[in-house]
Amino acid sequence: MKKLEELQFISLKAGKAGPMTHALIHNPHLILRWHYERKTPGLVDASYNALIGLALEVGAMDMFPMPTAPASAPSPVPPPPPMTAAEAFGAPPTVPPVAAPAPADDGAA
């Protein structure tokens, strides 16, 4: 169990029954890919390549990194506000009336 934790395949947490009461099992495909990318000693290229071939055969797509969007991708432009029927048929847009400002009270009486 300690070796699996050391190699990042599981995470252990202590509980009432001792230091290994709870174990979180990580996706082994992702952990193997992580070890392969870091060239962990003991992981043989031929074995990893065989695992990739088997993953392709069975459709295990979690063995392959997901493509990411470029960092400089522009954010989508929001759609324009909806038009009224009159605007759709060429009438000028209507502007709501603006209330006239109240006269200023200069304090003279």
N, C-alpha and C positions, 0 to 999 in steps of 0.2 A: 504494500500500500504506500509506503514511504517513497519507493522508487517511482511509482506512478505519479505521486504528487511532485516529486523532484523534476520529472519530465513534463509536467504541466497537463497530464491527462486527466487528473482529478484535483479537486480542492477539498481538503479535510478541515472539519471544525470540531472542536471539543463539545461534549455534552455530558449528561449524567453518567453515561456508561464509559466515559474516558475520552482520550484525545482524538479518537477516530470514530466518534459517534455518528457524525454526519459526513457524507461524501457527495460532492457534486461531480458528476461524470460529464466532462466536456466532449464535444463532437470530435471523435478521434481523427476524422478526415482533416479537419481544420488544424488540429495539433500536429499531425504528420506533415502537412503542407508547411506549417510554421517552422518545424524542425528542418525540413528540406531547404527552405529559404535561408536558414541560418547555418546550414552545413553542419548540423549536430553530428559529432563523431558517432559512428555505429550505424547510421542510416545509410544503407548502400544504395547507390543510384539505380542499379538494376532492380532492386526490390521496390523502390519507389515508382519506377517506370512501369513495373508490372501492375502495381496498385492503380496507377492512372489508367492503364489499359482496361483493367477490370471495371473501373468506375465508368468508363465510356460505354462498356458493354451493357452494364445494368442501369445506366442513366443516373448515376450518383453525381449530380451537378454541383454538390457542395464541395467537391474536390477542386473546383476551378474558380479562380477569382472572378467576381462580378465586375463588369466594366463600370467605370465611374465617369460621371460627366466632367468635362474640363472645368477647371476652377474659374476660367474667364467667361463661362457661358452667360449670356445676357439673361436677365430675369424676364419672364413673359410680360408683354404689354397688356394692361387691363383693357377689356372691351370698352367701346364708347358707350355713353349713357343711351338708353332707349329713346327713340324719336317718337314724337306724337304723329298721328295720322296726317295732320296738316303739314308737318315738316317733311314727312316722307313723300308728299306729293308736291313739294316745291314752295310751300308757303313759308314766309320768314318765321323764325322761331319767336315765340312769345316771351316777353320779359315781364316778370311780375312787377307791379307798380311799387315804387319806393316811397315810403311815407316822408312827407316834408319835415325837415328838422323843426323842432319847437323853437320859438323866438328866445333869444338869450335874455336872461334877467340880469341887467347890469347893476341892480341894487338902487337905482334912483327912483324916488317916488314923489 
